[in-house]
Amino acid sequence: MIIKILGTGCPNCKKLYENTKKAIEMGQVAASIYKVEDVREIMKYKVMTTPVLVIDEKVVFKGKIPSPEDILKTIFNEMLNKNKDS
Amino acid sequence: MQIFTWLADYVAYNLLHLEKGQHLTSAIHFFIEDTSKIFFLLLVIIFIITYIRSYLTPEKVRSLLVKKGKNVYFAHLLADLVGIITPFCSCSAVPLFIGFVEAGVPLGVTFTYLIAAPTVNEVALVLLYGLFGWEIAAIYILSGEVIAFFGGIIIGALKLEKYVEGYVYENVSTEIDLEVEDVKITFKERVNESFEYTMNLIKKIGIWVIIGIGMASGMHGWAPTGFLAQIAGPGNPFAVLIAVLVGIPLYSNAAGMIPVVSELIRLGVPVGTALAFMMSVTAVSLPETILLRQVIKPQLIAIFLGIVTVSIIFTGYLFNFLIP
């Protein structure tokens, strides 16, 4: 699982990064987190508010900072969806 | 708002048995009345604004501007009005800017929105309303809106597109999907989220509001009025100018500064000077400006800052002239 945090480097983006890290530790999820700070890269996801959380190229949160619990819930949901598809 | 005076009366005289007419008593009374009133207003007004905002995402604003904004003056007015209720985190300024330009929103209209959204700050609005009543709060909104409206029109008329970084226009030709699907959130979720946001914001700024009101109530009984009136009073023609130049770098502590500002007004600093100070604290955000450098060239940043600064100084002098 590839998780990306899109943001131009403000405190909100850092907070989202930390919350995501916590979520991964809590859930023992095998995932790699990347920070995306380049505006051109960010715009490819067609978002207008940051910070943004992207799980396997899908935008799951934008313009807000969900708690580690909410992030973990979303990660599990995404995993379930994937298993259904395959 | 009478209820907060009663509360302060009750706590100061019945619970603490303070003596009327003392400096300390009036400072404590002032502190209790203003903190309870302002926290109540912050809770109610920010909750309402956040709730309305949950229906008005930046994507919706963009599609509104593109679809309804055929007439350029109407587009400016629309950007101005939605700017009141949709402030954005300064870190979103860049993606927002690109998103607007990509969809064909004119540069001037984009700037009207970029100026309006932070200029009319809801926390400042609450504090002004709580401390001075609706007239001053209305003046604050109106002057912010006028600055944003004409600031955007000037930037539009100057044809400054050449100062936008080239890559922003690269994607303009691609089809932007303007159909915004309604996010399916239940009423309960909206209320919960708005409440959570409100509480988080109050937690974040609460300490500054308390410090601010604390300082103001400290000055309430003792401050040497003559000294303040001398440096920032009607007698000093440069007061507004100085207030704005001091206000610009103070961006981050806006919430804490405002109760102090309000106490300055009580001590004889003219309304225009105080208003200009407050607007410069909230409207000109250095972090936002630094981020905007990624999409616009220094010349346009300078013009943007120049227009906003000059307009705020002008507003300050205008209100000092109108309400001496």
HADDOCK unambig.tbl for C-alpha pairs under 7 A between the chains (distance, minus, plus):
assign (segid A and resid 8 and name CA) (segid B and resid 91 and name CA) 6.15 0.50 0.50
assign (segid A and resid 10 and name CA) (segid B and resid 91 and name CA) 5.80 0.50 0.50
assign (segid A and resid 43 and name CA) (segid B and resid 95 and name CA) 6.70 0.50 0.50
assign (segid A and resid 47 and name CA) (segid B and resid 95 and name CA) 6.98 0.50 0.50
assign (segid A and resid 48 and name CA) (segid B and resid 58 and name CA) 6.55 0.50 0.50
assign (segid A and resid 48 and name CA) (segid B and resid 92 and name CA) 6.84 0.50 0.50
assign (segid A and resid 48 and name CA) (segid B and resid 95 and name CA) 4.87 0.50 0.50
assign (segid A and resid 48 and name CA) (segid B and resid 96 and name CA) 4.67 0.50 0.50
assign (segid A and resid 48 and name CA) (segid B and resid 99 and name CA) 5.97 0.50 0.50
assign (segid A and resid 49 and name CA) (segid B and resid 92 and name CA) 4.95 0.50 0.50
assign (segid A and resid 49 and name CA) (segid B and resid 95 and name CA) 6.43 0.50 0.50
assign (segid A and resid 49 and name CA) (segid B and resid 96 and name CA) 6.48 0.50 0.50
assign (segid A and resid 50 and name CA) (segid B and resid 91 and name CA) 6.72 0.50 0.50
assign (segid A and resid 50 and name CA) (segid B and resid 92 and name CA) 5.26 0.50 0.50
